[in-house]
Amino acid sequence: MNYFNDVIACCRDLIINFPDAKSVAEYADKRLSKVGQERFSFGYFPSHKNLQTLAAVVGEERLLQLELIHDRIIQDGVSNRKVLHSSLEKHNLIMPYRDVYGNIIAIVGRTILSDEQRKSIDIPKYKNTSFLKGNHLFGLFEAKNAIIQNNLVFVVEGQFDCITASDKGLTNVVALGSSSMTFEQFALATRYTNNLVMLLDNDEAGKTGAERVIKLYGKYANIKRAVLPNGYKDIDEYLSDNSIDSLGLILK
């Protein structure tokens, strides 16, 4: 049995109904439509003090097995006591990572802290449970029909890049989770189309990553590199202020 399903179902309920999830729910509402949140199964993963809310539904042992919580021993006076800690304490906005068949293989946590805040405490934007990320494409399950219909796939870096683009109407989009594409990810994408547009971040790493993909796999597929309008670091940032219709990509 896939216990990730139970976690996602409970966390979906929490983001809608749990008072402590208010800031996370408000962040999600600013970034995405309700339809988009439902499509990608956004949820709230509770902080340390409220973990029992989730453990009571899913089970403490299952959460430990899934690496979503861990034990911590605290010295309390003359004795030690075990307390539960969240593995996603500062990454409370969660979503499932599905394989191409729709099975949940991991949970991805996203911080709602600003870039400045997260850099000051040295945490990444995303944190996920263990899985072989290079063997999968985020959003492929949701996007594969649109990819077939359009005979084209847009390849972005981050999960939110993919989610925002899909929510705004660019539904034939998947995310690598980095600026590099593995052979396994390339093979997955080309199951559905031979036409790829690399829409990676508008920085040196994104440019280098896209050019490397073209160099490695260009003889096996039609791969182009897209450049965002000046002033935008990624497609997520661009579409937070603009519509898909206004997106003028330069293809190289």
C-alpha positions, 0 to 999 in steps of 0.5 A, spaced: 500 500 500 502 506 498 502 510 504 504 517 501 496 517 498 494 517 505 499 523 507 497 527 501 489 526 503 490 528 510 495 534 508 490 536 503 484 537 508 489 540 513 491 546 508 483 547 507 481 547 514 487 547 519 488 554 522 495 553 523 495 552 515 493 559 514 499 562 512 501 556 507 494 556 504 494 564 503 501 563 499 498 558 495 492 562 493 497 568 491 501 563 487 495 558 484 488 557 482 484 553 486 483 548 480 491 548 480 492 547 487 487 541 486 490 538 480 497 538 483 494 536 490 497 541 494 497 540 502 500 543 508 505 539 512 504 540 520 510 543 524 513 540 530 508 542 535 502 539 530 505 533 528 500 529 532 494 531 528 497 528 522 500 522 526 493 520 528 490 519 521 496 516 518 500 513 523 507 515 527 510 508 524 508 510 517 511 517 517 517 514 520 518 509 514 516 515 509 522 519 512 517 525 513 518 525 521 524 523 525 525 522 533 529 527 537 531 525 544 531 531 548 534 532 555 528 534 560 531 535 567 534 529 569 531 524 564 531 524 556 524 524 552 523 522 545 519 527 541 517 527 534 520 532 529 518 534 522 523 533 516 519 538 512 519 543 518 520 549 513 517 546 507 510 546 509 507 547 502 507 540 500 505 536 493 506 529 491 511 527 486 508 522 481 511 517 476 509 517 469 503 512 471 500 517 477 503 513 483 506 517 488 513 516 489 515 522 493 513 528 497 516 535 495 516 540 500 516 547 498 518 553 503 514 559 503 520 564 505 522 569 501 529 567 497 532 572 502 529 569 508 531 562 506 538 564 504 539 567 511 538 560 514 541 556 509 535 552 506 533 550 499 527 552 496 525 545 495 526 539 500 523 532 498 523 525 501 528 520 498 527 517 490 531 517 484 530 524 481 534 523 475 529 517 473 523 521 473 520 528 470 515 532 475 509 533 472 509 528 466 503 524 469 499 530 468 502 533 462 503 527 457 496 527 454 497 535 452 504 533 450 501 528 445 496 533 442 501 538 441 507 534 439 511 538 443 514 538 451 516 544 454 522 542 459 523 547 465 527 546 472 523 547 478 516 544 480 513 551 481 515 553 474 512 547 471 506 548 476 505 555 474 506 554 467 500 548 467 496 553 471 496 558 466 495 554 460 502 551 458 499 544 460 505 540 455 510 542 461 515 538 465 520 539 470 527 536 471 528 538 478 535 541 476 538 545 470 541 538 468 537 532 464 539 525 465 538 520 459 533 517 463 529 523 463 530 524 456 528 517 454 521 519 458 520 525 454 521 522 448 516 517 449 511 522 447 514 527 443 520 528 439 520 536 440 523 539 446 523 546 448 528 547 453 525 553 458 530 553 463 532 558 468 534 565 465 541 564 468 548 562 466 546 555 469 540 554 465 543 556 459 549 552 460 544 546 462 540 547 455 546 547 451 549 541 454 542 537 453 542 539 445 549 537 445 548 530 448 541 529 445 540 533 439 542 528 434 536 524 437 530 529 437 529 536 435 531 540 441 531 548 442 533 553 447 528 558 449 530 565 452 525 568 457 524 576 456 529 580 459 528 581 467 525 575 469 529 569 472 524 563 470 518 562 467 514 561 474 516 569 476 514 571 469 507 568 469 506 570 476 505 577 473 503 575 465 499 571 461 501 565 457 498 569 451 504 575 452 509 570 453 514 572 447 519 566 447 526 567 443 528 560 440 535 558 439 
